[in-house]
Amino acid sequence: MSDLNRTQMAAPPMIDPNKTQLGAPIDPNRTVMGSPNYEATVTIKPVQCVVCKTFNPPGVMFCVECGLIFDMALDGDAFGAPAVQVPVLVDGDGREFKLRAGSVMVGRQGDILVEDSRMSRQHAKVSWEGSSVFVEDLGSTNGTTVNGERTMGRVLVENGATISFGGVEMKLGMPGEANKTLAAMSGKTAAMTAPPVGTGAMAHLVIDGNKVPLVMGRHSFGRKAENGIQISDPYVSGRHGEFEVTDEGVSITDLGSTNGTFVNEARLATGQKTLIHPGDEVRLGQYQLEIVFAGQSS
């Protein structure tokens, strides 16, 4: 007679002789190494770009950061290979826009998107081919210049050159040289893939101890970051005015600011272009500007 308070070991289950059996009976107390379970979770490694080192989701055909087509990826181990530098366009606020192999559109609806009314929707095409970079205006309203000269057709852009897309200026930095720092127009420090070249500036604007070169072309200034020259001061309007550098010299124009632009204590009318001479005092509301011309000590 069985003790009801005692743990009972049940008899092993009977095997139905009429039932089809797959292999030998499985011992439930034994670890079995079987076939892979196709319903199990499989870890898929992300794809790392060999150019910019960005990790991309599995299955993508091109890098989400720099646009490299993985079918055309460089040879070598992506996880151990050194990063390959790509050309960049650096704007006046120090933001870097990476180029990719082939062509990119620059504009208000381009691959390099810039929300500025001076730019056309598809303003220009920038092409990186081997070790060379070319720019081609696409019939924009305000045109494209390289180092102050308006482009006609497809133009080769040298390292360190300034490209103006209708007045929005960017500097080209080419790969292959040690990283340097550039004092950007906003007074910030930004990394570049190549050292800046001589600007040939006619004058410099001194902002918080930083010298901002005034090179050929137009340079908007104001409190907002979208300006070529950002001046963070409450007396300065969001888009206060504009400097223009030509063969004649440096001129300043007020763009309808709230607190006004003054040259030698005379307030400028909105849209009035005034040539600045060495020694002139320029004031934006209560903010005093210091402009140092070439050959003049600050």
WOLIN-V717740 format. One record per helix or strand. SS is the DSSP state (~ for helix, > for strand). FROM is the first residue (numbers start at 1). TO is the last residue. If there is no record, write none. Layout:
BEGIN
ss->SS from->FROM to->TO
ss->SS from->FROM to->TO
END
This chain:
BEGIN
ss->> from->47 to->48
ss->> from->55 to->56
ss->> from->62 to->62
ss->> from->69 to->69
ss->~ from->70 to->72
ss->> from->88 to->91
ss->> from->96 to->98
ss->> from->101 to->107
ss->> from->112 to->113
ss->> from->124 to->129
ss->> from->132 to->137
ss->> from->144 to->146
ss->> from->149 to->150
ss->> from->154 to->157
ss->> from->162 to->165
ss->> from->168 to->173
ss->> from->180 to->183
ss->> from->189 to->192
ss->> from->203 to->207
ss->> from->210 to->214
ss->> from->217 to->222
ss->> from->229 to->230
ss->> from->241 to->246
ss->> from->249 to->254
ss->> from->261 to->263
ss->> from->266 to->267
ss->> from->273 to->276
ss->> from->282 to->284
ss->> from->287 to->293
END
